[in-house]
């Protein structure tokens, strides 16, 4: 990800380059309308991980502490890659699903809008 500086004073080595993460890439993951988590989680994941593993194991592990998580149906989640609706292929890798280093993956769970509907 290039940096566009407004002046010449901004210089330095970019330390969050993909090659600095030992074969992993950073992925920002956020659950829309669930303010118990104030910001997306940034996690290192291998590009070869399948989307099914990400959804069923990694994301489930991150959000399991939320009271709504037990009501989530993975197959009904609405996915967004950056700001675009996205239909992931669960049997394909993150790379094959177009999730590059520092990609933003957001998801909505229809019918669930925060603790006691706090985001409705």
Protein Blocks (a to p, Z undefined) as FASTA:
>chain_A
ZZddfbfklgcddfkbfklngopacdddddehiakbmbdcdddddfkbcfklmmmmmmmm
mmmmpmklmmpcfklpccdehjaccdddfkbcfklnopaghiacddddehiacjhhllZZ
